[in-house]
Amino acid sequence: MAASVDVVEFQLGEEHYALDIQIAREIVEMMPITPLPRAPDYLAGIINLRGEITNIIDLRDLLGLPGSEETENRKIVVLMPDVTNGSNVGIIVDDVHSVVSVRNEQIERISDGITSSISSYVKAIIKIGDEEDEKAKTLIIWLDVQKVIGDLGGDQANR
């Protein structure tokens, strides 16, 4: 039996992404977000989630991805406080698909080189789908959300 890891598969635009299941506290339906004055573009605003003020980050903006017209299935993935230095943070994604169990042989690490600037946020590429037909495989970009959010903290301190 090959070792496997569980990830949450989600969508931004047409692309599929994943994050470690341990860092996701919960997934909530999209709700009205209160914008904050002078907030950076990626900070959509705040929500009141069961009495807790939660910062909401637009992951698409943060990663420099194009905007989407698709808002119907948008969700907020609320992250575990230990990932976000104790603050309440949620990230907006276009849709959450499922929890996927990924076997080690489906995971391909990204080598440095041309992709070095992005590879710091990408843990690996996950290949899912037909073993026989390479074209039928779905590629899922496994994001290091903890690093993405961690780098924000440093960014804020430099202002």
Legacy VTK file of the C-alpha trace (Angstrom):
# vtk DataFile Version 3.0
C-alpha trace
ASCII
DATASET POLYDATA
POINTS 159 float
0.000 0.000 0.000
1.530 3.282 -1.127
1.520 6.193 1.283
-1.059 8.824 0.493
-1.877 12.347 1.578
-5.267 14.074 1.708
-5.724 17.451 0.036
-8.706 19.737 -0.557
-9.215 20.210 -4.295
-10.584 23.590 -5.339
-10.940 25.664 -8.449
-9.797 29.136 -9.504
-11.029 29.891 -13.006
-10.503 26.829 -15.186
-7.592 25.515 -13.145
-7.632 23.027 -10.311
-5.629 23.626 -7.158
-5.128 21.813 -3.883
-4.159 22.682 -0.328
-3.243 20.521 2.646
-6.342 19.297 4.443
-4.760 19.933 7.872
-4.696 23.692 7.272
-8.394 23.998 6.332
-10.572 24.576 9.388
-13.849 24.691 7.482
-15.448 25.606 4.184
-18.312 28.097 4.260
-20.682 29.440 1.634
-19.888 32.865 0.238
-21.398 35.678 2.296
-21.338 39.477 2.123
-17.823 40.801 2.760
-17.252 44.205 4.356
-14.448 45.986 2.497
-11.738 47.706 4.530
-10.441 51.170 3.594
-6.925 51.290 2.117
-6.639 47.511 2.165
-4.338 45.840 -0.367
-6.129 44.496 -3.478
-5.933 40.879 -2.350
-7.713 41.632 0.949
-11.391 41.438 0.000
-12.429 42.574 3.476
-13.811 41.018 6.640
-16.756 38.844 7.617
-18.381 38.056 10.931
-18.172 34.276 11.154
-20.101 33.125 14.222
-18.961 36.149 16.218
-15.338 36.043 15.034
-14.024 38.749 12.721
-12.326 36.896 9.866
-10.047 38.477 7.238
-10.971 37.350 3.740
-8.238 37.070 1.122
-9.016 36.822 -2.576
-6.608 34.055 -3.541
-7.023 34.813 -7.237
-5.854 38.417 -6.717
-3.046 37.338 -4.453
-1.683 34.882 -7.008
-2.070 37.347 -9.877
-4.668 35.251 -11.697
-7.243 36.826 -14.019
-10.678 37.673 -12.599
-13.639 35.376 -13.102
-17.266 35.944 -13.992
-18.099 32.697 -12.211
-19.348 33.680 -8.767
-22.167 31.205 -8.307
-20.238 28.467 -6.501
-17.697 30.618 -4.691
-16.717 29.434 -1.233
-14.546 30.631 1.600
-11.956 28.199 2.944
-11.295 29.215 6.546
-7.740 28.366 7.542
-6.507 26.970 10.847
-5.247 29.758 13.168
-1.783 28.174 13.519
-1.248 28.683 9.768
-2.078 32.379 9.980
-0.128 33.361 13.108
-3.261 33.124 15.218
-5.488 35.412 13.169
-8.733 34.343 11.527
-8.225 34.156 7.770
-10.361 32.771 4.980
-9.514 32.505 1.300
-12.018 32.921 -1.529
-12.009 30.165 -4.141
-14.312 29.732 -7.143
-15.452 26.278 -6.070
-14.430 23.467 -3.735
-14.582 20.029 -5.306
-13.650 17.398 -2.787
-11.070 15.930 -0.501
-8.711 13.874 -2.626
-6.428 11.118 -1.399
-3.238 11.394 -3.413
-0.695 8.590 -3.679
3.004 9.428 -3.739
3.399 8.321 -7.356
0.773 10.894 -8.434
2.838 13.751 -7.000
5.497 15.424 -9.107
7.765 17.953 -7.451
8.646 21.054 -9.414
12.314 21.563 -10.083
13.838 24.991 -9.753
14.946 26.836 -12.839
12.485 28.742 -14.974
9.741 28.252 -12.393
11.769 29.248 -9.330
9.741 32.399 -8.650
6.466 30.494 -8.573
7.757 27.196 -7.263
8.113 28.673 -3.799
4.297 28.731 -3.608
3.751 25.482 -5.491
4.482 22.347 -3.480
3.977 19.973 -6.367
1.795 19.021 -9.299
-0.721 16.245 -8.668
-1.654 14.046 -11.621
-5.104 12.494 -11.338
-7.014 10.465 -13.855
-6.512 7.767 -16.422
-3.309 5.761 -15.962
-3.397 4.608 -19.604
-4.316 7.867 -21.312
-1.920 10.723 -20.536
-4.280 13.258 -22.162
-7.109 12.293 -19.789
-5.034 13.201 -16.746
-6.032 16.238 -14.730
-3.222 18.339 -13.345
-3.818 19.876 -9.937
-1.490 22.586 -8.680
-0.746 21.875 -5.022
-0.291 25.275 -3.384
1.723 25.916 -0.266
-1.003 28.145 1.168
0.843 28.351 4.468
3.829 29.957 2.691
1.597 32.268 0.625
-0.120 33.536 3.784
3.158 33.598 5.749
4.734 35.854 3.146
1.827 38.281 3.532
2.674 38.743 7.179
6.177 39.780 6.195
4.796 42.075 3.516
2.594 43.882 6.012
5.483 44.389 8.431
7.476 46.219 5.746
4.880 48.950 5.161
LINES 1 160
159 0 1 2 3 4 5 6 7 8 9 10 11 12 13 14 15 16 17 18 19 20 21 22 23 24 25 26 27 28 29 30 31 32 33 34 35 36 37 38 39 40 41 42 43 44 45 46 47 48 49 50 51 52 53 54 55 56 57 58 59 60 61 62 63 64 65 66 67 68 69 70 71 72 73 74 75 76 77 78 79 80 81 82 83 84 85 86 87 88 89 90 91 92 93 94 95 96 97 98 99 100 101 102 103 104 105 106 107 108 109 110 111 112 113 114 115 116 117 118 119 120 121 122 123 124 125 126 127 128 129 130 131 132 133 134 135 136 137 138 139 140 141 142 143 144 145 146 147 148 149 150 151 152 153 154 155 156 157 158
